[in-house]
């Protein structure tokens, strides 16, 4: 039996399977078109496509007074919360993997607690609870950011922990063999590989974080939905149209974030490749074996 066996993980579809997949694609495509047409008809019956309701979005003042300021506040809160959530996630993932119980147990308790509490309550308790304790007013910006960081950072901590555990044990053993401490093994070997492996999960959670900034509405944070939907609708009476425009903006921003993450993933994969083999020295073959002299 040959030692080089090929493991087939995916069978390419045959003619019948290709025909079936094509038919299903057409059926689902027609179904989506029918659904879109039905929505269009219902909106048309209610007069939601009237030009007067969409006209405000052709005016620069609508964008400069409402939509762009709301988008700026949303992106600002999301950007700060993303950075803090990544730091929180890495620190608590490493803490949960600590060999010292007095570090791993509290880290695990913190992560599980903030994963279990709804984000809306975290934002609410941060905004109203901290002033109750400190007797100082709480910034709505930092109340939202802290809530987003605690929840999403806890989710990312579990993602990082799973990623670190997925790295083959030989990687850390090799680090210990050359005299590296555990902190060095984590920093130089495990965490970078785990980050690359878990990048799709990390990006998905950051997209969720960006959308969750809308929950700042409960503490009157001037984010995109507050400004772009509520304020626009209050002035022009077009809540459905404003919601559609804001939804499209969220789709564009999240797509850009996903594309950026894809570019980073491709870049890290290229940089993580092993260097190309050096040119063989004279008298040595590509496999490292000495060339046999011709007699």
PLY file of the C-alpha trace (Angstrom):
ply
format ascii 1.0
element vertex 295
property float x
property float y
property float z
element edge 294
property int vertex1
property int vertex2
end_header
0.00 0.00 0.00
1.42 3.36 -0.96
2.44 5.65 1.85
1.18 8.73 -0.02
-2.59 8.52 0.26
-4.84 11.37 -0.86
-7.66 12.29 1.50
-10.68 13.54 -0.42
-12.50 16.22 1.58
-14.86 17.30 -1.19
-16.28 15.46 -4.17
-16.85 17.62 -7.23
-20.49 17.46 -8.32
-21.32 15.28 -11.28
-23.63 16.17 -14.17
-26.83 15.41 -12.22
-25.67 17.35 -9.17
-24.68 20.32 -11.34
-28.11 20.29 -13.00
-29.84 20.10 -9.63
-27.75 22.96 -8.23
-28.48 25.09 -11.30
-32.22 24.45 -10.99
-32.19 25.30 -7.28
-30.23 28.48 -7.96
-32.78 29.58 -10.55
-35.71 28.72 -8.27
-34.31 30.62 -5.30
-33.34 33.53 -7.54
-36.87 33.77 -8.90
-38.22 33.50 -5.35
-36.08 36.43 -4.22
-37.16 38.49 -7.23
-40.79 37.70 -6.49
-40.33 38.76 -2.86
-38.63 42.00 -3.92
-41.44 42.74 -6.37
-44.09 42.05 -3.73
-42.37 44.46 -1.32
-42.15 47.06 -4.09
-45.87 46.73 -4.87
-46.89 47.00 -1.21
-44.71 50.08 -0.73
-46.16 51.58 -3.89
-49.71 51.01 -2.66
-48.88 53.01 0.47
-47.22 55.79 -1.52
-43.78 55.12 -0.02
-42.03 55.64 -3.37
-43.36 59.18 -3.73
-40.60 61.58 -4.81
-41.41 64.03 -2.02
-40.44 61.47 0.63
-37.05 60.79 -0.97
-36.28 64.38 -1.95
-34.67 65.32 1.43
-31.86 62.83 0.73
-30.96 64.76 -2.41
-30.35 67.86 -0.32
-26.90 68.44 1.16
-28.29 69.84 4.41
-29.91 66.49 5.26
-26.51 64.80 5.07
-24.47 67.53 6.76
-26.99 68.20 9.56
-28.15 64.67 10.35
-26.68 61.64 8.58
-22.96 62.46 8.48
-22.77 63.64 12.12
-24.60 60.49 13.21
-22.28 58.33 11.11
-19.26 60.09 12.61
-20.45 59.44 16.16
-21.17 55.81 15.31
-17.74 55.24 13.78
-15.98 57.02 16.66
-17.64 54.87 19.32
-17.13 51.71 17.26
-13.44 52.43 16.57
-12.57 53.01 20.23
-14.63 50.02 21.36
-12.99 47.77 18.74
-9.49 48.59 19.96
-10.43 48.18 23.62
-12.35 44.95 22.91
-9.36 43.40 21.15
-7.08 44.33 24.06
-9.65 43.05 26.57
-10.08 39.82 24.62
-6.37 39.06 24.37
-5.67 39.85 28.03
-8.53 37.76 29.39
-7.90 34.90 26.96
-4.31 34.70 28.21
-5.59 35.07 31.78
-7.97 32.13 31.38
-5.09 30.01 30.09
-2.83 30.92 33.02
-1.37 28.12 35.12
-2.21 30.10 38.26
-5.75 29.50 39.49
-5.89 32.91 41.16
-5.59 34.41 37.66
-7.52 31.92 35.51
-10.59 31.64 37.80
-11.27 35.40 38.15
-10.60 35.90 34.43
-13.05 33.14 33.58
-15.66 34.58 35.95
-15.36 38.04 34.37
-15.66 36.69 30.85
-18.65 34.47 31.60
-20.43 37.23 33.54
-20.20 39.86 30.82
-21.07 37.33 28.11
-24.24 36.44 30.02
-25.50 39.99 30.66
-27.37 41.57 27.71
-25.46 44.42 26.11
-28.41 46.77 26.50
-28.31 46.29 30.27
-24.54 46.76 30.36
-24.89 50.13 28.64
-27.79 51.09 30.89
-26.02 50.06 34.12
-22.79 51.76 33.05
-24.50 55.06 32.33
-26.69 55.12 35.44
-24.76 52.88 37.84
-21.29 54.45 37.75
-22.59 57.98 38.58
-24.55 56.44 41.46
-21.28 55.06 42.88
-18.87 57.88 42.02
-21.33 60.75 42.38
-19.98 62.08 39.07
-21.87 62.35 35.76
-21.04 59.72 33.16
-20.22 60.59 29.56
-22.69 58.96 27.16
-19.81 58.26 24.78
-17.81 56.32 27.36
-20.89 54.62 28.75
-21.56 53.18 25.29
-17.90 52.32 24.68
-17.50 50.58 28.05
-20.64 48.53 27.50
-19.53 47.52 24.00
-16.03 46.68 25.27
-17.16 44.51 28.16
-19.56 42.44 26.08
-17.67 42.11 22.81
-14.32 41.82 24.58
-15.66 38.83 26.52
-16.84 37.16 23.32
-13.47 37.83 21.68
-11.69 36.42 24.73
-13.37 33.08 24.11
-12.49 33.28 20.42
-8.83 33.98 21.21
-8.76 31.20 23.81
-10.13 28.73 21.28
-7.62 29.95 18.70
-4.68 29.60 21.09
-5.74 26.08 22.02
-6.05 25.16 18.35
-2.35 25.85 17.73
-0.48 22.51 17.68
1.25 21.79 20.98
4.52 21.25 19.17
4.70 25.01 18.55
4.82 25.87 22.25
7.01 22.88 23.05
9.55 24.08 20.51
9.52 27.50 22.16
10.10 26.03 25.60
12.87 23.83 24.18
14.90 26.87 23.13
14.48 28.51 26.53
11.50 30.82 26.01
9.29 31.70 28.96
5.54 31.15 28.80
4.91 34.87 28.33
7.30 34.85 25.38
5.68 31.75 23.91
2.27 33.44 24.16
3.47 36.73 22.69
5.77 35.43 19.95
4.19 32.11 18.93
0.65 31.38 20.10
-1.20 34.70 19.99
-0.06 35.71 16.44
-1.03 32.30 15.04
-4.34 32.30 16.93
-5.15 35.79 15.64
-4.61 34.67 12.04
-6.64 31.51 12.54
-9.53 33.32 14.24
-9.56 36.37 11.96
-12.95 35.53 10.36
-14.54 35.15 13.81
-12.90 38.35 15.03
-14.14 40.31 12.02
-17.67 38.94 12.44
-17.71 40.08 16.06
-16.38 43.52 15.15
-19.16 43.88 12.58
-21.63 42.99 15.34
-20.00 45.61 17.56
-20.42 48.27 14.88
-24.12 47.48 14.54
-24.54 47.37 18.33
-23.63 51.04 18.57
-27.31 51.60 17.69
-28.12 50.48 21.25
-26.67 53.78 22.42
-30.16 55.06 21.66
-31.19 54.05 25.20
-28.88 56.69 26.69
-29.49 59.25 23.89
-26.11 58.81 22.23
-26.28 60.70 18.90
-25.46 57.73 16.67
-26.54 57.08 13.09
-30.04 55.74 13.80
-30.78 58.52 16.30
-29.72 61.23 13.85
-30.29 59.55 10.50
-33.70 57.99 11.21
-35.38 59.65 14.17
-34.29 63.23 13.53
-34.76 63.05 9.76
-38.19 61.43 10.12
-39.20 64.01 12.72
-38.40 66.82 10.26
-39.59 65.29 6.98
-42.05 62.56 7.98
-40.28 59.82 6.03
-39.27 57.23 8.62
-39.32 54.27 6.18
-37.15 56.07 3.65
-34.72 57.22 6.34
-34.47 53.67 7.69
-33.71 52.31 4.21
-30.97 54.90 3.63
-29.38 54.20 7.03
-29.56 50.45 6.41
-27.71 50.90 3.11
-25.05 52.98 4.89
-24.56 50.22 7.49
-24.26 47.65 4.70
-21.60 49.73 2.92
-19.60 50.34 6.10
-19.75 46.69 7.19
-18.80 45.54 3.70
-15.81 47.87 3.76
-14.78 46.47 7.16
-15.09 42.91 5.86
-13.07 43.77 2.74
-10.36 45.35 4.88
-10.23 42.22 7.02
-9.94 40.07 3.90
-7.04 42.19 2.69
-5.32 41.87 6.09
-5.85 38.11 6.07
-4.25 37.77 2.64
-1.38 40.00 3.71
-0.73 38.06 6.92
-0.85 34.78 5.02
1.79 36.04 2.60
3.99 37.35 5.40
3.51 34.15 7.37
4.80 31.88 4.65
8.11 30.15 5.10
10.99 31.82 3.27
12.01 30.38 -0.03
14.84 27.90 0.03
18.25 29.43 -0.36
20.34 28.62 -3.41
22.08 25.32 -2.90
25.77 25.49 -2.21
28.14 24.02 -4.78
28.24 20.26 -4.52
24.92 20.07 -2.63
21.59 19.09 -4.17
18.25 20.80 -3.53
17.40 18.13 -0.95
20.50 18.88 1.09
22.35 15.75 0.08
25.93 15.87 -1.14
26.20 15.40 -4.86
27.82 12.15 -5.83
30.94 12.57 -7.87
30.92 10.89 -11.23
33.52 8.17 -11.37
0 1
1 2
2 3
3 4
4 5
5 6
6 7
7 8
8 9
9 10
10 11
11 12
12 13
13 14
14 15
15 16
16 17
17 18
18 19
19 20
20 21
21 22
22 23
23 24
24 25
25 26
26 27
27 28
28 29
29 30
30 31
31 32
32 33
33 34
34 35
35 36
36 37
37 38
38 39
39 40
40 41
41 42
42 43
43 44
44 45
45 46
46 47
47 48
48 49
49 50
50 51
51 52
52 53
53 54
54 55
55 56
56 57
57 58
58 59
59 60
60 61
61 62
62 63
63 64
64 65
65 66
66 67
67 68
68 69
69 70
70 71
71 72
72 73
73 74
74 75
75 76
76 77
77 78
78 79
79 80
80 81
81 82
82 83
83 84
84 85
85 86
86 87
87 88
88 89
89 90
90 91
91 92
92 93
93 94
94 95
95 96
96 97
97 98
98 99
99 100
100 101
101 102
102 103
103 104
104 105
105 106
106 107
107 108
108 109
109 110
110 111
111 112
112 113
113 114
114 115
115 116
116 117
117 118
118 119
119 120
120 121
121 122
122 123
123 124
124 125
125 126
126 127
127 128
128 129
129 130
130 131
131 132
132 133
133 134
134 135
135 136
136 137
137 138
138 139
139 140
140 141
141 142
142 143
143 144
144 145
145 146
146 147
147 148
148 149
149 150
150 151
151 152
152 153
153 154
154 155
155 156
156 157
157 158
158 159
159 160
160 161
161 162
162 163
163 164
164 165
165 166
166 167
167 168
168 169
169 170
170 171
171 172
172 173
173 174
174 175
175 176
176 177
177 178
178 179
179 180
180 181
181 182
182 183
183 184
184 185
185 186
186 187
187 188
188 189
189 190
190 191
191 192
192 193
193 194
194 195
195 196
196 197
197 198
198 199
199 200
200 201
201 202
202 203
203 204
204 205
205 206
206 207
207 208
208 209
209 210
210 211
211 212
212 213
213 214
214 215
215 216
216 217
217 218
218 219
219 220
220 221
221 222
222 223
223 224
224 225
225 226
226 227
227 228
228 229
229 230
230 231
231 232
232 233
233 234
234 235
235 236
236 237
237 238
238 239
239 240
240 241
241 242
242 243
243 244
244 245
245 246
246 247
247 248
248 249
249 250
250 251
251 252
252 253
253 254
254 255
255 256
256 257
257 258
258 259
259 260
260 261
261 262
262 263
263 264
264 265
265 266
266 267
267 268
268 269
269 270
270 271
271 272
272 273
273 274
274 275
275 276
276 277
277 278
278 279
279 280
280 281
281 282
282 283
283 284
284 285
285 286
286 287
287 288
288 289
289 290
290 291
291 292
292 293
293 294
